[in-house]
Amino acid sequence: MGLFGRIGRNGWVFDLGLEDVSIDVPDHALRVGGLAGENAGHVVNCYVMATIVGGNYCRSAGGLVGVNWLGVVSDCYTVADMLASTGGTQVGGLVGYNYMGTLANCYAAGRVRGEDIESFGALAGHSSEHAATSSCYYLAASAGGGPDRGVGGPVTAEQMSQQATFVDWDFRETWTLCEGRGRPHLRWEGITCGD
């Protein structure tokens, strides 16, 4: 469940932004994401702004991708409010379940919450053995994000507005950030900082 149900291993989705996404997930649903339910290919330079409310006993829900199945998610971000219900599992602000996939240069600026749920996190709900995460961050619980668990590094709102926070990110070709104001955006969004 998502804009794309499944992105195959030779598939590429890039330079795509989704805003005002709202998903009410039915009970017992599997693999739900704002962009894709499952990714086995490449998702690059994308973002999602969403509200996702999970039904009871849902599994693998993410703001961007439900399950990253041996896929690559790079230079992406989400601002997703994720609410999990009873029995939910593998719920993450960016990816629900990263199964032997790669997350690189991404961030999640939303919040994941719920009661009676297991394996959930601000960036990824659950990561399998051999899954890789590099230079990824999430808004800390103390700054209105969280929870502070799982992969990725927690950052404050102030840190999220500073280039120095984002180690090895390309702020010439891929990202733009108005220093001290707001958070990173993808360069193709055309954000200008002005004076």
C-alpha positions as CSV (number, residue, x, y, z in Angstrom):
1,M,0.0,0.0,0.0
2,G,1.4,3.3,-1.1
3,L,1.7,5.4,-4.3
4,F,3.6,2.4,-5.5
5,G,2.7,-1.0,-4.2
6,R,6.1,-2.4,-5.0
7,I,9.2,-1.0,-6.6
8,G,11.1,-3.9,-8.3
9,R,14.8,-4.6,-8.1
10,N,15.5,-2.8,-11.4
11,G,13.1,0.1,-10.5
12,W,14.2,3.7,-9.8
13,V,12.1,6.4,-8.3
14,F,13.8,9.7,-8.0
15,D,13.2,13.5,-7.7
16,L,9.7,13.0,-6.3
17,G,8.0,14.8,-3.5
18,L,4.6,13.9,-2.0
19,E,2.8,16.3,0.3
20,D,-0.4,16.1,2.3
21,V,-0.4,12.4,2.2
22,S,-3.0,10.8,4.5
23,I,-3.3,7.1,5.0
24,D,-5.7,5.3,7.3
25,V,-4.4,1.8,7.4
26,P,-6.9,-1.0,7.9
27,D,-6.4,-3.7,10.5
28,H,-3.9,-6.4,9.8
29,A,-2.4,-4.5,6.9
30,L,1.2,-5.4,5.7
31,R,3.8,-3.2,4.0
32,V,2.5,0.4,4.0
33,G,4.4,3.4,3.0
34,G,3.7,7.0,1.9
35,L,5.7,6.4,-1.3
36,A,5.9,2.6,-1.6
37,G,4.7,-0.4,0.3
38,E,7.9,-2.3,-0.6
39,N,11.2,-1.2,-2.3
40,A,13.6,-3.7,-3.8
41,G,15.1,-1.1,-6.2
42,H,16.3,2.5,-5.7
43,V,14.5,5.4,-4.1
44,V,16.7,8.5,-4.5
45,N,16.1,12.3,-3.8
46,C,12.5,11.9,-2.6
47,Y,10.5,13.2,0.2
48,V,7.1,12.6,1.8
49,M,5.0,14.7,4.2
50,A,2.3,12.5,5.7
51,T,0.0,11.5,8.4
52,I,-0.3,7.7,8.7
53,V,-2.6,6.1,11.2
54,G,-2.2,2.4,11.5
55,G,-5.0,-0.1,12.2
56,N,-4.7,-2.8,14.8
57,Y,-2.0,-5.5,14.2
58,C,-0.4,-3.7,11.2
59,R,3.1,-4.7,10.2
60,S,5.9,-2.8,8.4
61,A,4.6,0.8,8.1
62,G,6.9,3.7,7.1
63,G,6.6,7.3,6.2
64,L,8.4,6.7,2.9
65,V,8.6,2.9,2.5
66,G,7.0,0.0,4.4
67,V,9.7,-2.6,3.7
68,N,13.1,-1.8,2.1
69,W,13.7,-5.3,0.8
70,L,17.4,-5.4,-0.3
71,G,16.7,-2.0,-1.8
72,V,18.5,1.4,-1.5
73,V,17.0,4.5,-0.1
74,S,19.3,7.5,-0.3
75,D,19.1,11.3,0.0
76,C,15.5,11.2,1.1
77,Y,13.5,12.7,4.0
78,T,10.1,12.5,5.6
79,V,8.0,14.7,7.9
80,A,5.6,12.0,8.9
81,D,3.3,11.7,11.9
82,M,3.0,8.0,12.4
83,L,0.4,6.6,14.9
84,A,0.5,2.9,15.5
85,S,-2.4,1.0,17.1
86,T,-2.6,-2.1,19.2
87,G,-0.3,-4.9,18.1
88,G,1.5,-2.9,15.5
89,T,5.1,-3.8,14.7
90,Q,8.0,-2.5,12.5
91,V,6.8,1.1,12.4
92,G,9.3,3.8,11.4
93,G,9.3,7.5,10.3
94,L,11.2,6.7,7.1
95,V,11.1,2.9,6.7
96,G,9.1,0.3,8.6
97,Y,11.4,-2.6,8.1
98,N,14.9,-2.4,6.5
99,Y,15.5,-6.0,5.4
100,M,19.2,-6.2,4.3
101,G,18.7,-2.9,2.5
102,T,20.7,0.4,2.6
103,L,19.6,3.7,4.1
104,A,22.1,6.6,3.3
105,N,22.0,10.3,3.8
106,C,18.3,10.5,5.0
107,Y,16.4,12.0,7.8
108,A,13.0,11.8,9.5
109,A,11.6,14.9,11.1
110,G,8.3,13.5,12.3
111,R,7.1,11.5,15.2
112,V,6.3,7.8,15.7
113,R,4.0,7.0,18.5
114,G,1.5,4.5,19.8
115,E,0.8,2.1,22.6
116,D,1.2,-1.7,22.8
117,I,3.5,-1.8,19.7
118,E,6.9,-3.4,19.3
119,S,9.9,-2.7,17.1
120,F,9.4,1.0,16.2
121,G,11.7,3.9,15.8
122,A,11.9,7.5,14.5
123,L,13.9,6.5,11.4
124,A,13.3,2.7,11.0
125,G,11.0,0.5,12.9
126,H,13.3,-2.6,12.6
127,S,16.5,-3.4,10.8
128,S,17.6,-6.9,10.0
129,E,21.1,-8.3,10.2
130,H,23.3,-7.0,7.4
131,A,21.0,-3.9,6.8
132,A,23.1,-0.8,6.5
133,T,22.5,2.7,7.7
134,S,24.9,5.6,7.1
135,S,24.7,9.3,7.8
136,C,21.0,9.2,8.7
137,Y,19.3,11.3,11.4
138,Y,16.0,11.9,13.1
139,L,14.4,14.6,15.2
140,A,14.9,13.7,18.8
141,A,12.0,13.1,21.1
142,S,13.0,16.2,23.2
143,A,12.5,18.3,20.0
144,G,9.0,16.8,19.3
145,G,10.2,13.8,17.2
146,G,11.4,10.4,18.3
147,P,11.2,7.9,19.8
148,D,15.0,7.9,20.5
149,R,15.6,4.3,19.5
150,G,16.8,2.2,16.6
151,V,19.1,3.3,13.8
152,G,20.1,6.8,13.0
153,G,21.3,9.7,15.1
154,P,19.0,11.9,17.2
155,V,19.4,15.6,16.6
156,T,17.8,18.7,18.0
157,A,15.9,21.2,15.9
158,E,18.9,23.5,16.1
159,Q,21.3,20.8,14.9
160,M,18.9,20.0,12.1
161,S,19.3,23.5,10.8
162,Q,23.1,23.3,10.6
163,Q,25.1,21.7,7.7
164,A,27.8,20.5,10.1
165,T,25.3,18.0,11.5
166,F,25.0,16.1,8.3
167,V,28.2,14.2,7.8
168,D,29.3,13.5,4.2
169,W,26.1,15.1,2.7
170,D,26.4,16.8,-0.7
171,F,25.3,20.4,-0.1
172,R,26.5,21.5,-3.6
173,E,24.5,19.2,-5.9
174,T,21.9,17.3,-3.8
175,W,20.9,19.2,-0.7
176,T,20.3,22.8,0.3
177,L,20.1,24.2,3.8
178,C,19.5,27.8,4.9
179,E,22.0,27.8,7.8
180,G,20.3,28.2,11.1
181,R,16.8,28.3,9.5
182,G,14.7,25.2,9.0
183,R,16.0,21.8,7.9
184,P,17.6,20.4,4.7
185,H,15.7,20.3,1.5
186,L,16.5,18.6,-1.8
187,R,18.1,21.0,-4.2
188,W,15.6,20.3,-6.9
189,E,12.8,21.7,-4.7
190,G,14.2,25.2,-5.6
191,I,14.4,26.5,-2.1
192,T,16.3,29.8,-1.9
193,C,17.7,31.2,1.3
194,G,17.7,34.9,0.4
195,D,19.1,37.5,2.8
